[in-house]
C-alpha cells in the first residue's frame, strides 16, 4: 500500500483475494417465487503492518475463508405477500505473527512467521413474515431467529496451545415483530408504528486452556417500540418525526475477555466484566424536507436528532487495567442536513447533472461513567460533511465525492496508562467514472484519494494514498 503525501510504500500491506457467487431463481407456479444464493470468499496472505509506532516490527498476516448462502420462498395470495428465508454461513481465519517480544531488550523483534491465533464463526438463522395490504394501508407481522457461534484458539511460537484472549461463546436471538403503515388525507398524512420483542441469550463456554473465567450464560429481553409521522404540507414540502428504542447486549470479550499488551516498560491489561448489562437507548428526531418533484430538481432535508443511552457499554481505565462498564448515561444531539440539486431537471436536459451534499453536526456527544466526570464519547467527530458532483446520461456516469471528518478523541494505546488524545480531521476526494456499451458491458475507473492525502481513521494506522482501480463487467 502506497501512503499519501509522498510517505512511500508501507511494507506488509499486500494481499490476494478470490470471490465467487451464484444465484438461481425460479417461479415454480402462479404466485410463487424461489431464490437461492451462495457465495464464497478466500483471502490469501492478507498482510497487516501493525501500528506505525512499532515501525516494521509488528507485521502479521492472515488467511481467511468465508462461505454462505440463503434461500427465500415468496408466496403471493390475495392481499398478502408471505416470505420465508433461511441462511447460514461460516468464516474461518488463521493469523500468523512475524514478531515476538524480547524481554532481554524490552522491545519487539522480527521472527519467522508462526500461527498465533485462529477463529471460526458460524451464523445460521431464519425469518418468516407476512405483509397484508388493505386499501392504502399496510400491516407486517413476523418472527426472527439467529444463532452465532464463535470458537477461538491461540498458540505460542513453538506451536503449543495457550489460552485465547476471549472464550468460546454463542449468542442466540429470537424475536417477534409487527409493523403498520397508515396513509390518510389522500396520502398526505403517513403514520408508521411498530413493535419488536427480542430475547437474547449470551453464553460463554468452557474453553480449552482458558481458566481465568467461569463459563456462564445470561439472558436479556426487551420490547422496542417505534413510531413515525410524515405530513405533506404541500406537494413538495413535508414535516416528519420518529421516535424509537434500541437495545445492544454485551459480547463475550466484554464479559469474559483477557488480553495483555506491553507498552514501554508497562504491561497494560484489558479484562472483561461478567456483571456487564445490556445498553438501551431512545432516539427522537424531527425535521422538514423538500421532495425533488416538479421543475426545480431540488431536494432538501434538515433533521434534528437526540439520542439518550442508558447503561452504555464503555471502557473504564484505572492505572494499567482497562475493563468494561455500563456508563450511567450517554447523550448524542445534533443536526443532519441533506441537499441535492439536479441541473438536468431544472434546465430540462436529457441527462442528470447533480450537486449534492450531506452534513452532520453534533452539538453534544458525551457519556458519564460511575466515579468519573462527564467526558466526550471517543472516536466520534463533531463534524462530518460529504459533498460532490455527479453526471449520468445513461451511457456515461461519473461521481466526484469529497469527504470531511473532523477531529476526534481516543486513548493513546501506545503510551503507558493510555492517556486521552485528540487527533486531527481529514478531507479525502474520490472519483468514479463508468461507461456502458453494447447493452451488457461496462468499464469502470475508480480513483480513491485523488489528491494523495496522508490520513487515518485511527491514529498509527494510515490509509492508502492515491489508488487506481479498473473493472470490467458483463451482465448476462
Secondary structure, DSSP 8 states (H G I E B T S, - for coil): -BBSTT--B-SS---EEEEEEEEEEE--STTEEEEEEEEEEEEEEEEE---GGGTTTT-EEEEEEEEEEEEEEEEEETTEEEEEEEEEEEEEEEEEEEEEEETTTTEEEEEEEEEEEEEEEEEEEEEEEEEEEETTEEEEEEEEEEEEEEEEEEE-TTS-EE--SS--EEEEEEEEEEEEEEEETTTTEEEEEEEEEEEEEEEE---TT--SS--EEEEEEEEEEEEEEEEESSSSEEEEEEEEEEEE---HHHHH-EEEEEETTEEEEEE--TT---EEEEEEEEEEEE-S-TTS-EEEEEEEEEEEEES-EEEEEETTEEEEEE-SEEEEEEEEEEEEEEHHHHTT-SSEEEEEEEEEEEEEEEEE-TTS--EE-TT--SEEEEEEEEEE-SSEEEEEEEEEE--EEEE-TTSTT--EEEE--EEEEEEEEEEEETTTEEEEEEEESTT----EEETTEE-B-SEEEEEEEE--
